[in-house]
């Protein structure tokens, strides 16, 4: 009797491949960690890499300011400096270059 086909959830079809070379020690470590979590090596690696990728992107997109910088930023929002000719020229050049 044939086994029923198992379909991947929509959008989760794995059509791409990612390969890497590891040392024997690295492989052993990864296999042990996966086994301790009751997961396959593939699942463990994919989940770990996705989490690391998300963290890297988040850290890159986040702006961390010192207390002094935060205070200066808030102060500039609350009490903005008047627009001067230099700023007007900068905005004009930006618009010319970007077409905005």
Backbone as a chain_set.jsonl record, in Angstrom:
{"seq": "XXXXXXXXXXXXXXXXXXXXXXXXXXXXXXXXXXXXXXXXXXXXXXXXXXXXXXXXXXXXXXXXXXXXXXXXXXXXXXXXXXXXXXXXXXXXXXXXXXXX", "coords": {"N": [[0.839, -1.175, 0.0], [0.611, 2.196, -0.872], [2.17, 5.07, 0.562], [0.491, 8.007, 1.774], [0.754, 11.117, 0.029], [2.673, 13.77, 1.277], [2.179, 17.092, 1.621], [3.893, 20.178, 1.473], [3.237, 23.065, 3.476], [1.618, 25.891, 1.99], [3.76, 28.167, 0.35], [5.976, 27.249, 1.629], [7.522, 25.53, 0.254], [10.44, 23.886, -0.379], [12.647, 24.851, -2.501], [15.14, 25.773, -2.914], [18.678, 25.479, -2.334], [21.14, 25.248, 0.18], [24.427, 25.006, 0.967], [27.169, 23.921, 3.02], [30.47, 23.531, 4.293], [31.733, 21.788, 7.043], [33.675, 21.223, 10.024], [34.567, 18.074, 11.545], [34.176, 18.237, 14.284], [32.425, 20.438, 14.474], [30.199, 19.417, 13.122], [29.521, 17.278, 14.785], [28.857, 18.662, 17.121], [26.619, 20.15, 16.261], [24.872, 18.071, 15.546], [24.519, 16.882, 18.048], [23.272, 18.956, 19.501], [20.897, 19.226, 18.015], [19.767, 16.691, 18.435], [19.34, 16.787, 21.203], [17.277, 18.571, 21.304], [15.386, 17.176, 20.045], [15.091, 17.315, 17.286], [15.576, 17.317, 13.703], [18.781, 17.512, 12.083], [18.743, 19.208, 9.879], [16.397, 20.753, 10.369], [17.151, 21.939, 12.791], [19.438, 23.423, 12.005], [18.372, 25.129, 9.998], [16.43, 26.599, 11.459], [18.056, 27.805, 13.397], [19.782, 29.36, 11.796], [17.942, 31.045, 10.53], [16.961, 32.488, 12.755], [19.319, 33.773, 13.558], [19.79, 35.317, 11.277], [17.542, 37.01, 11.273], [18.006, 38.41, 13.678], [20.42, 39.721, 13.006], [19.562, 41.398, 10.923], [17.664, 42.938, 12.276], [19.315, 44.2, 14.199], [20.874, 45.697, 12.496], [19.032, 47.456, 11.425], [18.1, 48.832, 13.576], [18.364, 51.758, 15.538], [20.552, 52.801, 17.844], [20.905, 54.999, 20.465], [22.915, 57.071, 22.561], [22.271, 58.313, 25.884], [22.698, 61.045, 25.897], [22.644, 61.618, 23.116], [20.008, 60.852, 22.591], [18.599, 62.753, 24.081], [19.354, 65.071, 22.712], [18.207, 64.549, 20.227], [15.429, 64.464, 20.82], [15.142, 67.061, 21.774], [15.678, 68.492, 19.419], [13.449, 67.762, 17.94], [11.38, 68.857, 19.453], [12.066, 71.564, 19.656], [12.749, 72.726, 16.918], [15.359, 73.968, 14.776], [15.343, 77.035, 12.924], [14.724, 76.983, 9.375], [17.441, 77.295, 7.232], [19.415, 78.891, 4.602], [21.367, 77.086, 3.745], [20.271, 74.559, 4.378], [17.997, 74.654, 2.719], [19.255, 74.656, 0.192], [20.479, 72.158, 0.279], [18.254, 70.421, 0.374], [17.103, 71.082, -2.097], [19.138, 70.204, -3.884], [19.115, 67.479, -3.26], [16.555, 66.749, -4.125], [16.838, 67.223, -6.862], [18.726, 65.314, -7.579], [17.497, 62.894, -6.845], [14.991, 63.058, -7.982], [12.72, 63.47, -6.556]], "CA": [[0.0, 0.0, 0.0], [1.42, 3.406, -1.004], [2.0, 6.078, 1.607], [-0.121, 9.226, 1.247], [1.7, 12.206, -0.236], [2.678, 14.843, 2.268], [2.407, 18.348, 0.924], [4.402, 21.27, 2.299], [2.302, 24.194, 3.549], [1.782, 26.876, 0.918], [4.833, 29.124, 0.592], [7.066, 26.62, 2.368], [8.152, 24.529, -0.595], [11.884, 24.097, -0.351], [13.185, 24.695, -3.84], [16.508, 26.279, -2.928], [19.622, 24.643, -1.593], [22.219, 25.965, 0.844], [25.395, 24.006, 1.39], [28.328, 24.42, 3.741], [31.427, 22.54, 4.771], [31.99, 21.942, 8.469], [34.634, 20.275, 10.572], [33.944, 16.946, 12.241], [33.743, 18.731, 15.6], [31.238, 21.267, 14.286], [29.09, 18.535, 12.778], [29.157, 16.547, 15.994], [28.204, 19.616, 18.021], [25.301, 20.452, 15.701], [24.053, 16.858, 15.671], [24.183, 16.707, 19.468], [22.284, 19.982, 19.871], [19.635, 18.872, 17.369], [19.231, 15.522, 19.131], [18.863, 17.217, 22.524], [15.998, 19.259, 21.103], [14.465, 16.267, 19.367], [14.882, 17.841, 15.941], [16.545, 16.878, 12.704], [19.88, 18.453, 11.889], [18.268, 20.21, 8.922], [15.482, 21.658, 11.058], [17.932, 22.692, 13.767], [20.289, 24.383, 11.308], [17.532, 26.149, 9.362], [15.842, 27.458, 12.487], [19.134, 28.593, 14.001], [20.26, 30.338, 10.824], [16.889, 32.05, 10.361], [16.953, 33.347, 13.933], [20.517, 34.614, 13.489], [19.584, 36.282, 10.189], [16.57, 38.014, 11.75], [18.696, 39.254, 14.667], [21.388, 40.562, 12.294], [18.805, 42.431, 10.209], [17.085, 43.834, 13.293], [20.393, 45.013, 14.767], [21.32, 46.632, 11.466], [17.978, 48.441, 11.192], [17.802, 49.552, 14.818], [19.229, 52.886, 15.839], [20.804, 52.912, 19.283], [21.456, 56.297, 20.818], [23.292, 57.291, 23.952], [21.314, 59.183, 26.58], [22.962, 62.404, 25.41], [22.127, 61.701, 21.75], [18.543, 60.788, 22.667], [18.123, 64.047, 24.547], [19.548, 66.036, 21.62], [17.215, 64.226, 19.2], [14.12, 64.922, 21.309], [15.21, 68.526, 21.808], [15.562, 68.972, 18.032], [12.053, 67.577, 17.523], [10.515, 69.78, 20.197], [12.468, 72.941, 19.342], [13.561, 72.671, 15.696], [16.033, 75.191, 14.35], [14.715, 77.577, 11.718], [15.309, 76.543, 8.116], [18.362, 78.291, 6.698], [19.714, 78.751, 3.172], [22.151, 75.865, 3.524], [19.33, 73.44, 4.374], [17.195, 74.768, 1.497], [20.1, 74.208, -0.921], [20.661, 70.707, 0.417], [16.987, 69.79, -0.031], [16.962, 71.285, -3.541], [20.07, 69.288, -4.562], [18.604, 66.112, -3.046], [15.401, 66.543, -5.025], [17.335, 67.17, -8.238], [19.426, 64.038, -7.765], [16.582, 61.741, -6.669], [13.745, 63.226, -8.731], [11.597, 63.52, -5.599]], "C": [[0.89, 1.247, 0.0], [1.129, 4.365, 0.143], [1.351, 7.316, 1.001], [0.951, 10.303, 1.05], [1.562, 13.27, 0.839], [3.052, 16.12, 1.536], [2.904, 19.392, 1.904], [3.354, 22.372, 2.34], [2.64, 25.212, 2.464], [2.889, 27.875, 1.291], [6.028, 28.512, 1.301], [7.727, 25.512, 1.558], [9.632, 24.854, -0.67], [12.473, 23.803, -1.726], [14.633, 25.149, -3.951], [17.392, 25.403, -2.057], [20.721, 25.537, -1.026], [23.178, 24.921, 1.375], [26.544, 24.674, 2.128], [29.221, 23.248, 4.127], [31.692, 22.832, 6.242], [33.062, 20.943, 8.895], [33.868, 19.142, 11.246], [33.422, 17.387, 13.608], [32.485, 19.587, 15.486], [30.017, 20.406, 13.988], [28.596, 17.786, 14.002], [28.388, 17.439, 16.968], [26.779, 19.912, 17.552], [24.369, 19.253, 15.841], [23.619, 16.639, 17.114], [23.109, 17.697, 19.901], [20.923, 19.657, 19.271], [18.977, 17.711, 18.098], [18.664, 15.911, 20.495], [17.512, 17.931, 22.429], [14.98, 18.387, 20.375], [14.135, 16.713, 17.952], [15.886, 17.234, 14.976], [17.651, 17.927, 12.605], [19.436, 19.573, 10.941], [17.364, 21.227, 9.597], [16.241, 22.538, 12.045], [18.753, 23.785, 13.086], [19.446, 25.491, 10.688], [16.952, 27.124, 10.382], [16.9, 28.368, 13.101], [19.624, 29.687, 13.065], [19.212, 31.427, 10.603], [16.858, 33.014, 11.541], [18.148, 34.291, 13.921], [20.364, 35.683, 12.409], [18.62, 37.384, 10.618], [17.215, 38.967, 12.753], [19.66, 40.213, 13.98], [20.683, 41.702, 11.572], [18.23, 43.436, 11.19], [18.153, 44.748, 13.875], [20.869, 46.056, 13.768], [20.309, 47.76, 11.281], [17.671, 49.287, 12.426], [18.827, 50.663, 15.025], [19.357, 52.988, 17.355], [21.485, 54.247, 19.559], [21.872, 56.321, 22.282], [22.23, 58.18, 24.586], [21.469, 60.607, 26.059], [22.404, 62.591, 23.996], [20.603, 61.673, 21.733], [17.967, 62.127, 23.093], [18.248, 65.109, 23.454], [18.514, 65.816, 20.521], [15.84, 64.744, 19.603], [14.084, 66.447, 21.335], [15.041, 69.111, 20.403], [14.139, 68.81, 17.509], [11.133, 68.606, 18.18], [10.797, 71.233, 19.809], [13.342, 72.943, 18.087], [14.192, 74.026, 15.376], [15.329, 75.722, 13.099], [15.461, 77.091, 10.466], [16.204, 77.665, 7.594], [18.653, 78.002, 5.222], [20.478, 77.466, 2.868], [21.241, 74.643, 3.461], [18.461, 73.469, 3.118], [17.981, 74.266, 0.277], [20.3, 72.698, -0.896], [19.419, 69.963, -0.04], [16.798, 69.92, -1.536], [17.874, 70.32, -4.306], [19.607, 67.837, -4.425], [17.47, 65.813, -4.006], [15.832, 66.449, -6.482], [17.968, 65.793, -8.52], [18.458, 62.862, -7.742], [15.306, 61.855, -7.487], [12.522, 63.255, -7.847], [11.017, 64.902, -5.562]], "O": [[1.825, 1.335, 0.795], [0.002, 4.461, 0.629], [1.619, 7.651, -0.153], [1.92, 10.383, 1.805], [0.455, 13.616, 1.251], [4.109, 16.21, 0.912], [2.408, 19.49, 3.027], [2.654, 22.597, 1.353], [3.797, 25.369, 2.077], [2.935, 28.365, 2.419], [7.011, 29.21, 1.549], [8.412, 24.654, 2.115], [10.016, 25.98, -0.989], [12.758, 22.655, -2.064], [15.278, 24.93, -4.977], [16.922, 24.688, -1.171], [21.173, 26.472, -1.687], [22.786, 24.047, 2.148], [26.854, 25.842, 1.894], [28.759, 22.116, 4.266], [31.854, 23.987, 6.635], [33.316, 19.951, 8.211], [32.665, 19.248, 11.484], [32.35, 16.957, 14.036], [31.58, 19.472, 16.312], [28.936, 20.635, 14.53], [27.391, 17.674, 14.227], [27.394, 17.019, 17.56], [25.845, 19.922, 18.354], [23.207, 19.408, 16.214], [22.478, 16.254, 17.371], [22.153, 17.328, 20.584], [19.901, 19.797, 19.944], [17.773, 17.735, 18.352], [17.613, 15.409, 20.893], [16.71, 17.893, 23.362], [13.852, 18.811, 20.121], [13.018, 16.509, 17.478], [16.919, 16.704, 15.387], [17.47, 19.079, 12.997], [19.724, 20.746, 11.181], [17.543, 22.432, 9.42], [15.999, 23.743, 12.124], [18.765, 24.932, 13.533], [19.77, 26.669, 10.837], [16.986, 28.338, 10.178], [16.664, 29.56, 13.299], [19.855, 30.816, 13.496], [19.556, 32.604, 10.5], [16.742, 34.224, 11.35], [18.012, 35.473, 14.237], [20.767, 36.829, 12.609], [18.862, 38.561, 10.351], [17.004, 40.179, 12.694], [19.716, 41.392, 14.332], [21.148, 42.842, 11.601], [18.301, 44.644, 10.964], [17.921, 45.948, 14.028], [21.226, 47.171, 14.149], [20.694, 48.898, 11.01], [17.048, 50.343, 12.317], [20.008, 50.504, 14.717], [18.375, 53.234, 18.055], [22.508, 54.575, 18.959], [21.258, 55.672, 23.129], [21.384, 58.735, 23.886], [20.478, 61.293, 25.811], [21.766, 63.604, 23.709], [19.975, 62.389, 20.953], [16.969, 62.587, 22.538], [17.36, 65.945, 23.287], [18.001, 66.777, 19.947], [15.162, 65.393, 18.806], [13.081, 67.048, 20.949], [14.342, 70.108, 20.223], [13.673, 69.631, 16.719], [10.23, 69.15, 17.545], [9.873, 72.031, 19.655], [14.553, 73.142, 18.183], [13.628, 75.08, 15.669], [14.784, 74.948, 12.311], [16.663, 76.828, 10.502], [15.794, 78.824, 7.52], [18.195, 77.002, 4.669], [20.249, 76.834, 1.836], [21.412, 73.785, 2.595], [18.213, 72.425, 2.514], [17.443, 73.544, -0.562], [20.288, 72.045, -1.94], [19.522, 68.975, -0.767], [16.375, 68.964, -2.187], [17.437, 69.688, -5.268], [19.701, 67.06, -5.376], [17.431, 64.75, -4.625], [15.256, 65.682, -7.253], [17.754, 65.203, -9.579], [18.591, 61.934, -8.54], [14.605, 60.861, -7.674], [11.403, 63.083, -8.328], [10.066, 65.153, -4.822]]}, "num_chains": 1, "name": "protein.A"}
